[in-house]
Amino acid sequence: MSKQQRSLRLFSALKNVFEVPASHGQAVASGLGRGHAHLWLSSSRVPAWQQALQLSSRQQAAGFSSCSRQAGAAATAAWYGHAVRRLMSTVATDAATAAKAGGAAAAAAAASQAASPSLALSRGLPDSARKALAWWLGGCSAWVFSMVVLGGFTRLTRSGLSMTDWKFTGERPPITQEEWLAEFAKYQASPEFRLAHSHMDVEEFKFIYFMEWAHRMWGRFLGVAFAVPAAYFAARGHINGPLGRRLALLFMMGGAQGLVGWWMVRSGLQEPENKHAVPRVSPYRLAAHLTSAFAIYATLVWTTLDLARPAPVLSAFAAKASDAAHAAIAAAAKQQAAAGAALRARVLPLSLLVGITAISGAFVAGMDAGRAFNTFPLMNGQLIPDDYWGLSGIRNAFENTAAVQLHHRALALSTLAAVTAVWAAGRKMPLPGPARTALNVTMAFTAAQVTLGITTLLTYVPVSLGAAHQAGALALFTAVLTLMHSVRPASPSAAALAVSRLAQPVAVLATAAIATAVTQMK
């Protein structure tokens, strides 16, 4: 069989799936039949579907020298674009089509895929609106990222307790010297000034005040940057029901985060139990504030990815590829779907470990434990320091400096080992391109974060490295989220769908409960 005949046969099979115009197939075959685009490669490392759809890099660089070759290349690009667009636009209607054809199993699978939360957010939206929404929420995600980093700078410069009151709508900074002196007098009455900053004058106070004020106002500006575009998109009819509920949840979480932040600060304005202790915010409340920030960030990033990549294309290929004429494509796509499922089973617990490690870092920060035991790998010459059992009961794990730092070290090294194991296993799997890239980035970020953490410890936590370490934790969290999203199933299981339906109302109730609780606490 000639190359042209094989090309026409392949195109005919795929045309039945994607309903591609026949003229494209003739032009593709015309270009392919001359042997200038080797669709049938022999490399065992390249998946069969890529062998069937990609031009070799050498021929892409050389191009087609004749009109027929140029027409073939153009038609190939047009056909591929049409195929992908057709695939994305028909997922939601596959259930009805399969039911009419009598395929009950296919109808059930298509209905499950159509019910996917990822597809629900963009259902009925034009591509231009979907992309604009993704860019907007991606920008909000970056804004939250900057908020977390700015919060790290605020904590490391000991600026968080400089403002002794809080208003939901915001505060105007002092302008005149009299206003500065009045604000400074409020701070002078706080425990932190009396016990730690009694040497400070009003000029030094201005710096820490502006750090805390900037952190608060940056969060309020984020609320405006979220609410105004949301109202615009809603007015244009570009927000459907599922997306509207997701955005409402995010807005509630953002408001609750402001309350949690003030609840945290208020703990540092109280008199410490030990008159010789340095006043600081409660590590429990600091961990709650950071956890809330991570939850908001994760929801934003996941929603952005859902809009940017509504459906896993390769999994859909596997579901559609059932005809014997393109069995190679079906087999390769199903292998990638199976590899994605295997990797997903490893990534889910890995993401939990990364999150727990990050939250344990909040206790290190809250206890100022990074400025103790500044040696590695041993802690002042010991694997387990003598001070490890300094307190009794569960409090020892969260309020003892030695225990808090040892736990964070152990979790960080466990994360490094787990990510390395998942990365090594993933390298042998026929993963889709986005998943492989996310896996490699996760490995690189993990190694960088552990290295940065050790360096920060050995140098007694300078402000720049401490803030970079906090940013690195969120960057690693982003990589893991992206990896999880890239291997999500095209057709979620019934249990997954049930959890997704319950998650949002539960999150709304939890957010409301947290906001109510923190307003009642001292």
C-alpha positions in Angstrom: 0.0 0.0 0.0 1.4 3.4 -1.0 1.9 6.3 1.4 -0.9 8.2 -0.3 -3.3 5.3 0.1 -2.4 4.9 3.8 -2.8 8.6 4.3 -6.3 8.5 2.7 -7.3 5.5 4.8 -6.1 7.3 8.0 -7.9 10.4 7.0 -11.1 8.5 6.2 -11.1 6.9 9.6 -10.6 10.2 11.4 -13.1 12.0 9.2 -15.8 9.7 10.6 -14.9 10.8 14.1 -14.5 14.6 13.4 -16.6 15.1 10.2 -13.7 16.8 8.5 -14.4 18.2 4.9 -13.3 15.7 2.3 -11.3 18.3 0.4 -8.9 18.5 3.3 -8.2 14.8 2.9 -7.4 15.0 -0.8 -5.0 17.9 -0.2 -3.3 16.2 2.7 -2.9 13.0 0.7 -1.5 15.0 -2.2 1.2 16.4 -0.1 1.9 13.2 1.9 1.9 10.9 -1.1 5.1 12.5 -2.4 6.9 11.4 0.7 7.6 14.8 2.1 5.8 14.4 5.4 6.4 11.1 7.1 3.3 10.5 9.1 4.3 6.9 9.6 7.4 7.2 11.8 9.1 4.2 13.3 10.5 5.5 16.6 9.1 3.5 19.5 9.5 6.5 21.8 6.9 8.6 19.9 3.3 7.7 20.5 1.4 6.4 17.5 -1.1 9.2 17.5 1.8 11.7 17.3 3.3 9.7 14.5 0.1 9.9 12.6 -0.5 13.7 13.2 2.8 15.4 13.4 5.2 16.4 10.6 8.9 15.7 11.2 10.9 18.7 12.4 13.3 18.4 9.5 10.5 18.7 6.9 8.8 21.5 8.8 12.0 23.5 8.6 12.5 22.7 4.9 8.9 23.2 4.0 7.1 22.1 0.8 8.9 23.1 -2.3 5.9 22.7 -4.7 2.4 24.1 -4.8 0.9 20.7 -4.0 3.2 20.3 -1.0 2.2 23.8 0.3 -1.4 22.9 -0.2 -0.9 19.6 1.7 0.7 21.4 4.6 -2.0 24.1 4.8 -4.7 21.4 4.6 -3.0 19.4 7.3 -3.0 22.4 9.6 -6.6 23.2 8.7 -7.7 19.6 9.2 -6.0 19.3 12.6 -7.5 22.6 13.9 -10.9 21.5 12.6 -10.6 18.2 14.3 -9.7 19.6 17.7 -12.5 22.3 17.5 -14.9 19.6 16.5 -13.9 17.4 19.4 -14.2 20.3 21.9 -17.6 21.4 20.7 -19.3 18.0 20.5 -18.5 16.5 23.9 -21.7 17.9 25.5 -23.9 16.4 22.8 -22.4 13.0 22.6 -24.8 11.5 25.2 -27.9 12.2 23.0 -26.1 11.0 19.9 -25.0 7.8 21.5 -28.5 7.2 22.9 -30.1 7.5 19.5 -27.6 5.0 18.1 -28.5 2.6 20.8 -25.1 2.7 22.5 -26.1 2.8 26.2 -22.5 2.4 27.5 -21.3 5.2 25.2 -24.2 7.4 26.2 -23.4 6.9 29.8 -19.7 7.7 29.3 -20.5 10.8 27.3 -23.1 12.0 29.8 -20.5 11.6 32.6 -18.0 13.6 30.6 -20.6 16.3 29.9 -21.3 16.5 33.6 -17.7 17.1 34.3 -17.2 20.2 36.5 -14.4 21.4 34.1 -16.8 21.4 31.1 -19.7 22.8 33.1 -17.9 26.1 33.8 -17.5 26.8 30.1 -20.7 25.3 28.7 -22.5 27.6 26.4 -19.7 30.2 26.4 -18.0 31.4 23.2 -14.3 30.7 22.9 -13.5 34.4 23.1 -15.3 34.8 26.4 -13.9 31.6 27.8 -10.4 32.7 27.1 -11.0 36.2 28.5 -12.4 34.7 31.7 -9.3 32.4 32.0 -6.9 35.4 31.5 -8.9 37.4 34.1 -8.9 34.7 36.8 -5.2 33.9 35.9 -4.4 37.5 36.7 -6.3 37.2 40.0 -4.3 34.1 40.8 -1.1 36.0 40.3 -2.4 38.7 42.5 -3.1 36.3 45.3 0.4 34.9 44.8 1.8 38.4 45.3 -0.4 38.8 48.4 1.2 35.7 50.0 4.7 37.0 49.2 3.9 40.5 50.5 2.5 38.9 53.7 5.8 37.1 54.1 7.7 40.3 53.9 5.3 41.9 56.4 5.9 39.1 58.9 9.7 38.9 58.4 10.0 42.7 58.9 7.9 42.4 62.0 5.4 44.9 60.6 2.2 43.0 61.1 1.3 44.5 64.5 2.0 48.1 63.6 -1.7 48.8 62.9 -3.7 48.3 66.1 -7.2 48.6 64.6 -9.0 47.4 61.5 -11.9 48.5 59.2 -13.4 46.3 56.6 -13.5 49.2 54.0 -9.9 50.2 54.7 -7.9 52.9 56.4 -6.4 56.1 55.1 -2.8 56.3 56.1 -1.6 59.3 58.2 -0.5 62.3 56.2 0.3 65.1 58.6 2.9 64.9 61.4 0.1 65.1 63.9 -1.7 62.2 62.4 1.5 60.1 62.4 2.1 61.0 66.1 -1.4 59.9 67.0 -1.0 56.6 65.1 2.4 56.1 66.7 0.9 56.7 70.2 -1.6 53.8 69.5 1.3 51.5 68.7 3.3 52.6 71.8 0.5 51.3 73.9 0.8 47.8 72.4 2.8 45.0 74.0 5.1 44.7 71.0 6.4 48.2 71.4 6.9 48.0 75.1 8.6 44.6 75.0 10.4 44.5 71.7 10.5 47.9 69.9 10.8 50.5 72.7 13.8 52.0 70.9 11.7 52.8 67.8 11.0 56.4 66.8 8.2 57.7 64.6 10.3 57.6 61.4 11.1 53.9 61.9 7.5 53.3 62.7 6.4 54.7 59.3 8.2 51.9 57.5 6.5 49.0 59.4 3.1 50.9 59.2 3.3 51.2 55.5 4.3 47.5 55.1 1.1 46.4 57.0 -1.0 49.1 55.3 0.2 48.0 51.8 -0.6 44.4 52.6 -4.1 45.2 53.7 -4.9 47.6 50.8 -3.4 45.2 48.3 -6.0 42.7 49.4 -8.8 45.2 49.1 -7.7 46.2 45.6 -7.8 42.6 44.7 -11.5 42.5 45.8 -12.2 45.3 43.4 -10.2 43.7 40.6 -12.3 40.6 41.1 -15.7 42.1 41.6 -15.7 44.7 38.7 -14.8 42.3 35.9 -17.1 39.7 37.3 -20.0 42.2 37.1 -18.9 43.1 33.5 -18.8 39.4 32.4 -22.2 38.8 34.1 -23.8 41.7 32.3 -22.5 40.4 29.0 -24.0 37.0 29.7 -20.6 35.3 29.8 -21.1 33.7 33.3 -23.2 30.5 33.4 -24.7 29.0 36.5 -21.8 26.7 37.6 -19.2 29.5 37.0 -21.3 32.0 38.8 -21.5 29.8 41.9 -17.8 29.3 41.8 -17.1 33.0 41.6 -19.5 33.7 44.4 -17.7 31.2 46.6 -14.4 32.9 45.7 -15.8 36.3 46.7 -17.0 34.9 50.0 -13.6 33.3 50.7 -11.8 36.6 50.0 -14.0 38.5 52.4 -13.6 35.8 55.1 -9.8 35.9 54.5 -9.8 39.6 55.6 -11.6 38.7 58.8 -9.2 35.8 59.5 -6.3 38.2 58.9 -7.5 40.6 61.5 -8.3 37.7 63.9 -4.7 36.7 63.6 -3.3 40.2 64.1 -5.5 40.7 67.2 -3.9 37.7 68.9 -0.5 39.6 68.8 -2.0 42.7 70.3 -2.8 40.9 73.6 -0.5 40.7 76.6 1.7 37.6 76.4 1.4 35.0 79.1 5.1 35.4 79.9 6.1 39.0 80.5 9.6 38.2 79.0 8.2 36.7 75.8 8.3 38.6 72.5 4.7 39.4 71.5 3.8 37.6 68.3 0.6 36.4 66.6 -0.7 33.0 67.5 0.9 30.3 65.3 -2.4 28.6 65.1 -4.1 31.7 63.7 -1.1 32.3 61.3 -1.5 28.7 60.0 -5.2 29.3 59.6 -4.6 32.5 57.6 -2.1 30.8 55.4 -4.3 27.8 54.9 -7.2 30.1 53.8 -4.9 31.9 51.4 -3.8 28.6 49.9 -7.5 27.5 49.6 -8.4 30.7 47.7 -5.3 30.4 45.5 -6.0 26.7 44.7 -9.6 27.5 43.8 -8.6 30.3 41.5 -5.9 28.3 39.8 -8.1 25.3 39.3 -10.9 27.4 37.9 -8.5 29.2 35.5 -7.2 25.8 34.3 -10.8 24.5 33.8 -11.5 27.5 31.6 -8.2 27.4 29.7 -8.4 23.6 29.2 -12.1 22.5 29.4 -11.6 18.9 28.3 -8.6 16.5 28.3 -8.2 16.1 24.5 -6.2 12.8 24.6 -8.7 11.1 26.9 -11.5 12.1 24.5 -9.4 10.7 21.6 -9.3 7.3 23.5 -13.1 7.4 24.0 -13.8 8.1 20.3 -11.1 5.9 18.8 -12.9 2.6 18.4 -12.7 1.9 14.7 -10.3 -0.7 13.5 -9.0 1.6 10.8 -7.3 3.8 13.4 -6.6 1.2 16.1 -3.0 2.5 16.5 -4.4 5.9 17.5 -6.9 4.2 19.9 -4.2 2.0 21.5 -1.8 4.9 22.0 -4.5 7.2 23.4 -5.8 4.6 25.8 -2.2 3.9 26.9 -1.9 7.6 27.7 -5.2 7.6 29.5 -4.1 4.6 31.6 -0.8 6.3 32.4 -2.6 9.5 33.4 -4.8 7.4 35.8 -1.7 5.7 37.3 0.0 9.0 37.8 -3.1 10.6 39.2 -3.2 7.9 41.9 0.3 9.0 43.0 -0.2 12.8 42.6 -3.3 13.0 44.9 -1.5 12.0 48.1 1.5 13.9 46.9 -0.5 17.1 46.8 -1.7 16.5 50.3 1.9 16.1 51.5 2.9 19.3 49.8 0.1 21.2 51.5 0.8 19.8 54.9 4.5 20.7 54.5 3.6 24.3 53.6 1.2 24.6 56.6 3.9 23.2 58.9 6.1 26.1 57.7 3.5 28.5 59.1 4.1 27.1 62.5 7.8 27.5 62.0 7.2 31.1 61.1 4.8 31.7 64.0 7.2 30.2 66.5 10.2 32.0 64.9 11.7 28.6 64.8 13.8 29.3 61.8 16.2 31.3 63.9 17.0 28.3 66.1 19.0 25.1 65.3 20.7 26.8 62.3 22.6 23.7 61.3 21.9 21.0 58.8 21.3 18.0 58.5 21.8 17.7 62.3 20.2 20.0 64.8 23.1 21.4 66.8 24.9 18.1 66.4 21.9 15.9 67.2 19.5 14.0 65.0 16.7 14.6 67.5 17.5 17.5 69.9 17.2 17.2 73.6 14.5 20.0 73.6 12.2 17.9 71.4 10.0 16.8 74.3 9.9 20.2 76.0 6.1 20.3 76.4 3.6 17.7 77.2 0.7 16.4 75.1 -0.3 17.5 71.6 0.9 21.1 72.3 4.5 19.8 72.0 4.0 19.3 68.2 2.8 22.8 67.6 4.3 25.0 70.3 7.8 23.6 70.9 10.4 25.2 68.8 12.6 22.1 68.4 9.6 19.9 67.6 8.1 22.3 65.1 11.4 22.7 63.2 12.2 19.0 63.2 8.7 18.2 61.9 9.1 20.7 59.1 12.5 19.3 58.1 11.1 15.7 58.1 8.1 16.8 56.0 10.2 18.7 53.5 12.6 15.8 53.0 9.7 13.4 52.7 8.2 15.6 50.0 11.5 15.6 48.1 11.6 11.8 48.3 8.0 11.4 47.3 8.2 13.8 44.4 11.4 12.2 43.2 9.7 8.7 43.3 6.7 10.0 41.4 8.9 11.8 38.8 11.0 8.6 38.3 7.9 6.5 37.8 6.3 9.1 35.5 9.3 9.3 33.2 8.6 5.7 32.1 4.9 6.4 31.4 3.5 7.5 28.0 2.1 10.7 29.4 0.6 13.6 27.4 2.9 16.5 26.8 1.3 18.9 29.4 1.4 16.3 32.1 5.1 15.5 31.4 6.0 19.2 31.5 4.1 19.7 34.8 5.8 16.6 36.2 9.3 17.9 35.3 8.5 21.4 36.7 7.2 19.9 39.9 10.5 18.0 40.3 12.6 21.1 39.6 10.5 23.3 42.0 10.8 20.7 44.8 14.6 20.5 44.5 14.8 24.3 44.4 12.5 24.7 47.4 14.4 22.3 49.6 17.7 23.9 48.7 16.3 27.3 49.4 14.9 26.2 52.7 18.2 24.8 53.8 20.0 28.0 52.7 17.5 30.1 54.6 18.0 28.1 57.7 21.8 28.2 57.6 21.8 32.0 57.0 19.5 32.8 60.0 16.4 33.6 57.8 17.3 36.9 56.1 14.2 38.7 54.9 14.9 38.2 51.2 15.5 34.4 51.5 12.6 34.0 53.9 10.2 35.6 51.5 11.6 33.7 48.6 11.1 30.4 50.5 7.4 31.3 51.1 7.0 32.1 47.4 8.7 28.8 46.5 6.2 26.9 48.6 3.3 28.5 46.6 5.2 27.9 43.3 5.5 24.2 44.1 1.9 24.1 45.1 1.0 25.6 41.7 3.1 23.0 39.9 1.3 20.2 41.7 -2.1 21.7 41.0 -1.2 21.9 37.3 0.0 18.4 37.3 -3.2 17.1 38.9 -5.3 19.1 36.4 -3.3 17.7 33.4 -4.1 14.1 34.4 -7.7 14.5 35.4 -10.1 12.0 33.8 -12.3 13.0 30.9 -15.3 11.1 32.4 -15.3 11.5 36.2 -16.6 8.6 38.3 -20.0 8.8 40.0 -18.2 9.2 43.4 -16.1 12.1 42.0 -19.2 13.8 40.6 -21.0 13.5 44.0 -18.0 14.9 45.8 -17.8 17.9 43.4 -21.5 18.6 43.9 -21.1 18.6 47.7 -17.8 20.5 47.8 -19.2 23.9 46.9 -22.1 24.1 49.3 -19.9 22.7 52.1 -17.3 25.3 51.3 -19.9 28.1 51.4 -21.1 26.9 54.8 -17.6 26.5 56.1 -16.6 30.0 54.9 -19.7 31.5 56.5 -19.1 29.7 59.7 -15.4 30.8 59.9 -16.4 34.4 59.2 -19.0 34.3 61.9 -16.7 32.6 64.4 -13.7 34.9 64.0 -15.9 38.0 64.6 -16.9 36.5 67.9 -13.4 35.7 69.1 -10.9 37.9 70.9 
